[in-house]
Amino acid sequence: MKQISRGILAFDTSNYTTSAAVVDDSRNIVVDIRKGLEVKQGDRGLRQSYALFQHIENLPFLIERVFQEVNRDGIKAVAVSNKPRPLKDSYMPVFRGGEGFARAAAAALGVPLFCFSHQEGHLAAAGYGTSLERVDGEYLAYHLSGGTCELLLVQGERIEIIGGTKDISFGQLIDRAGVAMGMQFPAGSRMDAIALKMKGCNLPAEKNPFKPIALDGLRFNVSGIETQFIRALKESGGEEEREVLVYWLFRSILDCLAKLTVRAAETRKNAKILFSGGVSSSRFLREGLAESLEKEPFDLGFGMPQLSSDNAVGIALLGGQALWR
């Protein structure tokens, strides 16, 4: 068991992951435990009611694991995500499970409780260990996850959506494409591996079967390329041809993000850009964006891949800031 004298216990209950974490007063990650929610083969997501049920089942298991690893006397506060975004009317049922459990844990331990949004947790986790970990002034950030595809202007604790998708997210696009190919949901990691493999084939750009994702200011539509992918998939032949389609799907997302990043930086006159959310853990997209934007005067922040997907670490870091501010 790890002996800590000053730590923050945190919970996050997103639509696809139950997670708990402990961070100490030196911002060291002491515990990071996650349990993915189960999705039936062929399904493209979860109903909120079933996701909430799974969180309620998972949370006792996670707290038992936490206190097998750290002494409870060292926990000085509990933090939790209680809504999707830092807005007054932001709400999703899945976060009620984590909030209720966190309130009970804080009361039992006799320590304060701090509540943050899931989005704030993503930004804090993605920034951890990067040049954008503690930015003075404003910066731009992407929140690219299974259900979110937003370009944000972050000014201290104020987060404003200034761009992003008008319909589905890149995460939904990738998962739906993967399920259409017979993969288990979520399909992001398997799709990313295929795109990386096909990248080595040096496919010429003129062979891209998809129309470019057009920008409308700082916004764009994604559903059109989903339709193109499904149609091309039905017309495809063998496995290699299907894998080529995955490569071009990821390439289209990459090109859209690269163009949007340049336009956003010029529009806002801000060259500090953080990438957060599970889609940002894609090795294909991270390497491709770094290559595409290497000549631009940007300070790009890519969080650790393991901290880009849903986790409670960012919530714990925020809890520590609130307690020891």
Helices and strands as residue ranges (DSSP letters): E 7-13, E 17-24, E 29-36, H 48-69, G 72-74, E 75-83, H 94-109, E 113-117, H 118-127, E 138-144, E 149-155, E 158-165, H 170-180, H 188-199, G 205-207, E 215-216, E 219-220, H 223-235, H 239-268, E 272-276, G 278-281, H 283-292, E 299-302, H 305-308, H 313-324
